[in-house]
Amino acid sequence: MKDSRFSDERYTLTDEKAALAIDVLRKGLNRQLEASLEVCVHCGICAEACHYYVSDPKPEHVPAYRAEQLRKIYRGLFDPVGKAVPKWAGAAQLDEEMAEQLLLNVFGSCTMCGRCVLNCPMGVDTRLIARTARSMLTAIDMTPAGLKATVNVHLESGNNMGVEEIDFVETVEWMEEELQIAVDDPSVKIPIDKKGARYVYTFNPREVKYFPLLIQAAAKIFLSAGEDWTLSTESWDATNYGLFSGDNAAASKIAHNLEKAVLNIGAETLVMAECGHGYRSQRWEGENWVGYKYPFNVVSFVEMQAKYIKEGRLKLDPTVNDKRVTYHDPCNQARNGGIIEEPRYILHHTVMDFVEMEPHGIENYCCGGGGGMLSMSEFAKERIAAGKAKADQISATGAEILATSCHNCLDQLDEIRRHYKLKVKIVNLSELVADAVVWQK
């Protein structure tokens, strides 16, 4: 391969590897994928829908161009004209050069955010095409190293950062003590492994390792609402990077871990932390991966916060959040998950000055951190460059605070803030809610 980032021996494509990757494509061909591979008319409308193209308009950043790399392989295998006259039909074999093109396009310059899907007049699901290509590459051990390691650590330790149970429990207990001091109430408890609790709550491991105050914020909201909830030491990681790597077997195992934890607690609902892809993975993809319907509900913590406000279960003082606030919609929560009105309802009740980005909601631009991009250091330069579209959106609002409800977004937005010298503070949605909560003993 020409690109030095793929000079490692595992990126060498043998005939056996090529055959295995093709088998993944063959088994994944359903009507949705076949239609998406067949009906593109190359109109180019998808170009302006992509944050990569908007930030750096060049042909290889057009979603149709990325999808075309897999289409070439598909035509050579399944299209009669492509098999008969491959050059004329634009067909190609999966060789080492083509494998590199797939790597660069579906891992290096696509977050599978789905904005191009909304704007395609033919209904082409480029997101599905990209994940299929990722599945093919992952099956032959060509997943970028950081993403591969993140999935493996989760499978081995139960969470994607390898946090041990004793560290998890001690961090929760520490935040319990801090919350007791903050609200001047020594009776406050953060429940762990409470049998029969109604709700089981999850975390992104970054909260446990780097942002423990978000644990305190979530606990304050649950406790203020008088909720019957608990944490589980058996499984508590909301993330599932199997969604990003295209490894359905790994994704299924990770989803199943959370399922077992909920069943062993005896809860009726699993609450996913403010994590866009974690919510999508467990709520919308998990049952497909495990092969059956969960005997419990799956909701987002964003939905829970909106529910508590609507039911009058939280006493709020929005004057404590008096600076102008804007909101970034996580792709996997809004566009791919349907959670659009809830965060806005929350902000209208917890801050004094809320202003929308343009565009927003399902049309919001991806921050650039999704699709596992933050774990793939080899594409960091491209990731930050693609964040320019989001930086311009943020600047136009004049906001002093940028709220979101996803850790991948939070980390990417903070990098964008530093790189583009934005004068804005990045916070989780739950932080604003917790700050606005008036504690009542």
Secondary structure, DSSP 8 states (H G I E B T S, - for coil): --SGGG-SGGG---HHHHHHHHHHHHHH--HHHHHHHH------TTGGG-HHHHHS--GGGSHHHHHHHHHHHHHHHH-HHHHHSHHHHT-----HHHHHHHIIIIISS-----HHHHT-TT---HHHHHHHHHHHHHHTT-S-HHHHHHHHHHHHHSSTT---HHHHHHHHHHHHHHHHHHHT-TT----BS-TT-SEEE-B-HHHHHT-THHHHHHHHHHHHTT--EEE-SS--B---THHHHT-HHHHHHHHHHHHHHHHHHT-SEEEE-S-HHHHHIIIIIHHHHHTS--SSEEEEHHHHHHHHHHTT-S-B-GGG--SEEEE---TTTTTTT---HHHHHHHHHH-SEE---SS-GGG----S-TTTGGG-GGGHHHHHHHTHHHHHHHHHHT-SEEEES-HHHHHHHHHHHHHTT---EEEEHHHHHHHHB----
